[in-house]
Amino acid sequence: MIERDEDGVYVGEVPQLKACYSQGETIDELMTNIREVVEMCLEELGKSDVTISLAV
């Protein structure tokens, strides 16, 4: 999910992953940032031995 806040900053969230969100001044910056956060969230899930399926 991507929204734009009142200051014009893009905020992205992956609802399937707990606490997986980021922001950026542009869509490109947001996408770069959210990819990094998704990788970190998936690494954490791997440690807990949980399987998740994401449609991109």
N, CA, C and O atoms as a DFTB+ gen file, in Angstrom:
224 C
 N C O
     1  1       0.838      -1.165       0.000
     2  2       0.000       0.000       0.000
     3  2       0.888       1.233       0.000
     4  3       1.867       1.310       0.743
     5  1       0.541       2.181      -0.827
     6  2       1.298       3.436      -0.880
     7  2       0.321       4.590      -0.705
     8  3      -0.729       4.641      -1.344
     9  1       0.688       5.506       0.169
    10  2      -0.088       6.719       0.395
    11  2       0.858       7.904       0.398
    12  3       2.073       7.752       0.527
    13  1       0.288       9.074       0.254
    14  2       1.073      10.298       0.338
    15  2       0.568      11.090       1.542
    16  3      -0.625      11.376       1.647
    17  1       1.476      11.441       2.444
    18  2       1.033      12.151       3.648
    19  2       0.830      13.634       3.372
    20  3       1.042      14.107       2.255
    21  1       0.417      14.360       4.405
    22  2       0.089      15.784       4.247
    23  2       1.295      16.639       3.859
    24  3       1.127      17.753       3.363
    25  1       2.513      16.127       4.080
    26  2       3.730      16.854       3.699
    27  2       4.228      16.469       2.314
    28  3       5.253      16.980       1.863
    29  1       3.511      15.565       1.626
    30  2       3.904      15.148       0.293
    31  2       4.873      13.986       0.256
    32  3       5.368      13.619      -0.810
    33  1       5.148      13.400       1.420
    34  2       6.059      12.257       1.503
    35  2       5.276      10.986       1.212
    36  3       4.158      10.813       1.699
    37  1       5.867      10.094       0.414
    38  2       5.242       8.814       0.114
    39  2       5.537       7.831       1.239
    40  3       6.677       7.692       1.683
    41  1       4.488       7.154       1.687
    42  2       4.608       6.171       2.759
    43  2       4.106       4.846       2.214
    44  3       2.998       4.761       1.684
    45  1       4.930       3.807       2.350
    46  2       4.560       2.487       1.856
    47  2       4.534       1.472       2.981
    48  3       5.323       1.542       3.924
    49  1       3.607       0.524       2.865
    50  2       3.470      -0.522       3.881
    51  2       3.171      -1.846       3.188
    52  3       2.462      -1.892       2.182
    53  1       3.720      -2.914       3.740
    54  2       3.409      -4.268       3.281
    55  2       2.604      -4.911       4.408
    56  3       3.186      -5.409       5.372
    57  1       1.265      -4.909       4.303
    58  2       0.424      -5.392       5.400
    59  2       0.651      -6.858       5.767
    60  3       0.382      -7.260       6.899
    61  1       1.141      -7.654       4.827
    62  2       1.381      -9.070       5.095
    63  2       2.556      -9.299       6.037
    64  3       2.700     -10.385       6.599
    65  1       3.391      -8.289       6.212
    66  2       4.575      -8.399       7.059
    67  2       4.465      -7.406       8.212
    68  3       4.298      -6.206       7.994
    69  1       4.559      -7.907       9.422
    70  2       4.437      -7.070      10.606
    71  2       5.538      -6.011      10.637
    72  3       6.715      -6.322      10.454
    73  1       5.145      -4.760      10.871
    74  2       6.068      -3.623      11.001
    75  2       6.923      -3.423       9.757
    76  3       8.091      -3.051       9.863
    77  1       6.356      -3.666       8.583
    78  2       7.095      -3.526       7.333
    79  2       6.579      -2.298       6.591
    80  3       5.615      -2.372       5.830
    81  1       7.241      -1.167       6.829
    82  2       6.844       0.079       6.192
    83  2       8.060       0.988       6.052
    84  3       9.065       0.821       6.743
    85  1       7.944       1.958       5.139
    86  2       9.030       2.902       4.917
    87  2       8.448       4.142       4.264
    88  3       7.237       4.240       4.065
    89  1       9.320       5.092       3.929
    90  2       8.877       6.318       3.277
    91  2       9.949       6.841       2.344
    92  3      11.098       6.400       2.386
    93  1       9.562       7.789       1.499
    94  2      10.505       8.406       0.582
    95  2       9.931       9.684      -0.001
    96  3       8.715       9.866      -0.056
    97  1      10.807      10.553      -0.429
    98  2      10.389      11.817      -1.036
    99  2       9.783      11.604      -2.428
   100  3       8.951      12.392      -2.877
   101  1      10.210      10.531      -3.103
   102  2       9.678      10.176      -4.422
   103  2       9.250       8.710      -4.394
   104  3       9.610       7.964      -3.483
   105  1       8.479       8.309      -5.400
   106  2       8.080       6.905      -5.500
   107  2       9.323       6.022      -5.645
   108  3       9.410       4.967      -5.017
   109  1      10.280       6.448      -6.464
   110  2      11.502       5.659      -6.647
   111  2      12.253       5.474      -5.332
   112  3      12.714       4.376      -5.022
   113  1      12.373       6.545      -4.568
   114  2      13.056       6.456      -3.274
   115  2      12.285       5.539      -2.327
   116  3      12.882       4.727      -1.620
   117  1      10.963       5.670      -2.317
   118  2      10.151       4.793      -1.475
   119  2      10.349       3.338      -1.866
   120  3      10.527       2.490      -0.991
   121  1      10.325       3.026      -3.156
   122  2      10.463       1.639      -3.602
   123  2      11.818       1.062      -3.211
   124  3      11.903      -0.102      -2.819
   125  1      12.870       1.857      -3.314
   126  2      14.196       1.409      -2.885
   127  2      14.189       1.111      -1.385
   128  3      14.685       0.075      -0.941
   129  1      13.619       2.035      -0.617
   130  2      13.586       1.877       0.834
   131  2      12.721       0.690       1.255
   132  3      13.103      -0.064       2.150
   133  1      11.564       0.516       0.621
   134  2      10.663      -0.554       1.031
   135  2      11.239      -1.919       0.674
   136  3      11.011      -2.891       1.394
   137  1      11.985      -2.003      -0.431
   138  2      12.645      -3.278      -0.776
   139  2      13.619      -3.699       0.324
   140  3      13.674      -4.869       0.702
   141  1      14.384      -2.734       0.832
   142  2      15.336      -3.022       1.906
   143  2      14.606      -3.504       3.161
   144  3      15.050      -4.441       3.824
   145  1      13.485      -2.858       3.480
   146  2      12.718      -3.234       4.663
   147  2      12.100      -4.616       4.487
   148  3      12.082      -5.409       5.428
   149  1      11.593      -4.912       3.290
   150  2      11.019      -6.235       3.028
   151  2      12.086      -7.307       3.222
   152  3      11.818      -8.345       3.827
   153  1      13.291      -7.064       2.716
   154  2      14.379      -8.032       2.899
   155  2      14.654      -8.271       4.377
   156  3      14.833      -9.413       4.801
   157  1      14.688      -7.196       5.166
   158  2      14.938      -7.349       6.603
   159  2      13.799      -8.111       7.279
   160  3      14.045      -8.974       8.122
   161  1      12.562      -7.799       6.915
   162  2      11.416      -8.496       7.507
   163  2      11.439      -9.977       7.149
   164  3      11.155     -10.826       7.993
   165  1      11.775     -10.289       5.902
   166  2      11.826     -11.685       5.484
   167  2      12.958     -12.433       6.173
   168  3      12.810     -13.610       6.503
   169  1      14.082     -11.767       6.394
   170  2      15.179     -12.384       7.146
   171  2      14.708     -12.737       8.550
   172  3      15.008     -13.822       9.050
   173  1      13.978     -11.837       9.186
   174  2      13.467     -12.092      10.531
   175  2      12.477     -13.249      10.517
   176  3      12.495     -14.089      11.418
   177  1      11.621     -13.303       9.514
   178  2      10.679     -14.414       9.405
   179  2      11.409     -15.733       9.218
   180  3      10.993     -16.758       9.760
   181  1      12.495     -15.712       8.455
   182  2      13.284     -16.919       8.240
   183  2      13.850     -17.451       9.540
   184  3      13.984     -18.662       9.717
   185  1      14.180     -16.557      10.440
   186  2      14.709     -16.965      11.744
   187  2      13.635     -17.636      12.592
   188  3      13.936     -18.471      13.445
   189  1      12.363     -17.259      12.347
   190  2      11.283     -17.850      13.148
   191  2      10.654     -19.051      12.451
   192  3       9.691     -19.628      12.956
   193  1      11.198     -19.432      11.285
   194  2      10.758     -20.623      10.570
   195  2       9.304     -20.538      10.112
   196  3       8.574     -21.526      10.181
   197  1       8.879     -19.359       9.644
   198  2       7.526     -19.132       9.150
   199  2       7.587     -18.960       7.639
   200  3       8.516     -18.343       7.119
   201  1       6.604     -19.502       6.935
   202  2       6.530     -19.353       5.489
   203  2       5.439     -18.356       5.145
   204  3       4.343     -18.417       5.702
   205  1       5.732     -17.434       4.228
   206  2       4.757     -16.447       3.798
   207  2       4.814     -16.318       2.286
   208  3       5.880     -16.428       1.681
   209  1       3.664     -16.087       1.688
   210  2       3.571     -15.944       0.238
   211  2       3.144     -14.518      -0.084
   212  3       2.125     -14.044       0.419
   213  1       3.925     -13.826      -0.928
   214  2       3.608     -12.454      -1.318
   215  2       3.375     -12.391      -2.812
   216  3       4.160     -12.932      -3.591
   217  1       2.314     -11.742      -3.212
   218  2       2.049     -11.476      -4.625
   219  2       2.527     -10.069      -4.912
   220  3       2.082      -9.121      -4.265
   221  1       3.433      -9.917      -5.877
   222  2       3.976      -8.591      -6.189
   223  2       3.488      -8.169      -7.547
   224  3       3.824      -7.080      -8.013
